Amino acid sequence: MRLELFAREERVARHRLCVPPAKQMTGKQNFIDHTITDQSSILRFIEDNWDLGRIGSGSTDAIAGTLNNMFDFSGGPKAGKLILDPATGTVVSE
């Protein structure tokens, strides 16, 4: 019974991930985020962005720092391309 429930939840989660995200996002320009994060923050971001809920009790995603501060969900204009010289790091073109 428990294995069947897990298999069903996995199918539902896969289906949800195939649906386009409800939130359009871009990275914030000229922004440094000081939020403490770790690898489980990526899992938390996915769970939050697609409304999947937490994995379960004892999972570190429940206490992980959020990545939401790094993104702009307003759907506004995006920054243009910035091309840097790979050797010097100086701006080649904007």
C-alpha positions as CSV (number, residue, x, y, z in Angstrom):
1,M,0.0,0.0,0.0
2,R,2.7,2.4,0.9
3,L,4.7,1.7,-2.2
4,E,1.6,2.2,-4.4
5,L,1.0,5.6,-2.7
6,F,4.6,6.6,-3.3
7,A,4.4,5.6,-7.0
8,R,1.1,7.6,-7.4
9,E,2.7,10.7,-5.8
10,E,5.7,10.3,-8.0
11,R,3.5,10.2,-11.2
12,V,1.6,13.3,-10.0
13,A,4.8,15.2,-9.3
14,R,6.2,14.3,-12.7
15,H,3.0,15.5,-14.3
16,R,3.2,18.8,-12.4
17,L,6.8,19.4,-13.5
18,C,5.8,19.0,-17.1
19,V,3.4,21.9,-16.8
20,P,4.9,25.3,-17.7
21,P,5.7,27.3,-14.6
22,A,3.0,29.7,-13.4
23,K,5.5,32.4,-12.6
24,Q,7.7,34.0,-15.2
25,M,11.0,34.8,-13.6
26,T,14.3,36.5,-14.4
27,G,17.5,37.0,-12.4
28,K,17.8,40.3,-10.6
29,Q,20.3,42.6,-12.2
30,N,23.2,44.0,-10.0
31,F,22.0,42.1,-7.0
32,I,23.8,40.2,-4.3
33,D,21.7,37.9,-2.1
34,H,23.0,37.2,1.4
35,T,20.4,34.6,2.2
36,I,22.1,31.4,3.6
37,T,21.4,28.5,1.2
38,D,22.6,25.0,0.6
39,Q,21.8,22.3,-2.0
40,S,18.4,21.5,-0.6
41,S,17.5,25.2,-1.3
42,I,17.2,24.1,-5.0
43,L,14.7,21.4,-4.0
44,R,12.8,23.9,-1.9
45,F,12.7,26.4,-4.9
46,I,11.2,23.7,-7.2
47,E,8.6,22.6,-4.5
48,D,7.6,26.3,-4.0
49,N,7.5,27.3,-7.6
50,W,5.3,24.4,-8.7
51,D,3.3,24.2,-5.5
52,L,4.4,20.6,-4.8
53,G,4.6,20.8,-1.0
54,R,7.5,19.5,1.1
55,I,8.9,16.0,0.8
56,G,8.2,15.1,4.4
57,S,9.3,15.4,8.0
58,G,13.0,15.3,8.6
59,S,13.9,16.5,5.1
60,T,16.3,19.5,5.0
61,D,14.3,21.3,2.3
62,A,11.8,22.3,5.1
63,I,14.5,24.4,6.8
64,A,16.5,25.4,3.7
65,G,17.0,29.0,2.8
66,T,14.9,30.3,-0.1
67,L,16.2,31.2,-3.5
68,N,13.3,33.5,-4.3
69,N,15.3,36.6,-3.4
70,M,17.6,36.0,-6.3
71,F,14.8,36.2,-8.9
72,D,12.4,38.8,-10.2
73,F,8.9,37.4,-10.6
74,S,7.3,40.6,-11.9
75,G,7.7,39.6,-15.5
76,G,9.1,43.0,-16.4
77,P,11.8,43.7,-19.0
78,K,14.9,41.6,-19.0
79,A,18.5,42.9,-19.0
80,G,20.3,42.8,-22.3
81,K,23.3,40.6,-23.1
82,L,26.6,41.5,-21.7
83,I,29.6,39.9,-23.4
84,L,32.9,39.7,-21.5
85,D,36.4,39.0,-22.8
86,P,37.2,35.5,-21.4
87,A,40.9,36.4,-20.8
88,T,40.5,39.8,-19.1
89,G,36.9,39.9,-17.9
90,T,36.4,43.4,-19.5
91,V,33.2,44.3,-21.3
92,V,33.4,43.5,-25.0
93,S,29.9,44.5,-26.0
94,E,26.5,45.2,-24.3
